[in-house]
Amino acid sequence: MFISKPFLAGVAVLVLAAVVFAFTLPGSPPAAADDAGIPQLKIAVVNVGEVLEKMKDRKARDEELRNEKEKLTAEIVSDRNKAVDIAEKLGKMKPDAPDREEMEQKLASLHAIVELKYKKAQARLLKRQMRDRQELYGIVRDTVNRYGTENRFSLVLKADDRRIRDNPLTQEREIGARTVLYQGEPVTDITDAIIKMLNK
């Protein structure tokens, strides 16, 4: 049977079109991309607030700070009680009593001592609190760095489990203070691991 060249050419075009159509169907896999050279990021998050809350070192420092505050407060209260006693005695003394002037000077001196001790105590406690906070954050940072390096994480972000409120006055600040706004499945939470390393 004789087959004309135009007929053969038409069949070839139909076969080629069918092949192209098969590779462009919605269910067909796309052409393979060269992904071998693209590094896969290994990302983790850590809840720093929870870490600090559960750190044994932080709890010990807080206890020391409370003890120091109680000691300083006791000294101030003692001097204040002395001032109250002198004030009560002055209230019972006659205006022309021989030792009244001396008592008044003593009372004024005690008032000045109490005020000075109070200001010094506030400054001392605040300085210690800031120092402890700075040192604790440094310890957490170094621990996260070590854990991230040992476990080959590409990135570790600070997470926060506090809910962002709908208040427009605080919402912008709360969002701005966050490092992670959304956390998907591929991200690893290393908070418990960091707490375990710190407390062992």
Summary of the structure (lengths in Angstrom):
residues: 200
radius of gyration: 37.3
end to end distance: 89.8
largest distance: 147.8
contacts: 452
relative contact order: 0.16
helix: 66%
strand: 6%
